[in-house]
Amino acid sequence: MWSVSTEVLIFGGAGLISLLAFGGLILAPAIGSFSRAWEKLTAAALSLVVLIALVGIGTGIGIAIVYYWDEISAYFS
């Protein structure tokens, strides 16, 4: 039997909650707003582009925080 660390469970749960929120709050209303199949497909594709952009921005900000943490922490001490 393998064990999973607490951090992995927390980040996995946060990722799952984020994907469920994206599906329920962004993707479902975007698809439900249209009646034709090609419109629904286009809305889903554009919603996924927005998701990818938001994940990229969040990843970039996270990398910048980790890279510059020494300078950032100096402001708080």
N, C-alpha and C positions, 0 to 999 in steps of 0.2 A: 504494500500500500504506500502511496506517495503522499507527501504532505505539501500543503500550499501555505505560503506565508500570509500573514494578515494583510500586508500591503497589497499583495496580488488580489486578494479577495475584495478589498476596498476599492481599488482602481477598476477591477472588473465589474463590480456592482455599479460604480459611478458611470462607467461606459455603457452598461446595459440600460440604466435609467436614462442616460442622455439619448441613446438611440430610440428608446420608447417614447420619450418626449418629442424627439424630432418626428417620428412617425405619426404621433397623435396630434401634435400642434402645428406642424408645417406640411408634411407630406399628404396626410389624409384630407385636409381642407383644400389643398391645391388640386388634388386629383378629383375631389368631389365637386369642384366648381365648374367642371366642364362636362359635356355630354358625349362628344365624339372621342373615339379611341385614340386618334392621333393627337388630339389636344391633351388628353390625360397622360399620354406617353411623354409629350413635350413638357408638361408641367412636372412630371416625376423626374425627368432628366434635369431640368433647371433646378429643381429642389435639391437634387444630389450634387449639382455643381456648387450650390450655395453651401451645402454641408461640407464638401471638400475644401472650399475656401475658408470656412470658419475653423475647421480642424487645422488647416495650414497656418492660419493666423495665430491660433492658440499654441500650436507647436513652436512657431517662431518666437512668440513672446516667452514661452517657457524656456527655450534654449537661451534666449538673451538674458533672462533672469539668472539661470544657472551659470552662464559664462561670466557675467558681470556681478556675481553675488558679493564679492569682496568689496567692490565700490558701493553697492547698494546697502550692504549692512553697515557701512561706515556712517550713513545718514541716520541710523537708528540708535547708535551708541554714543 
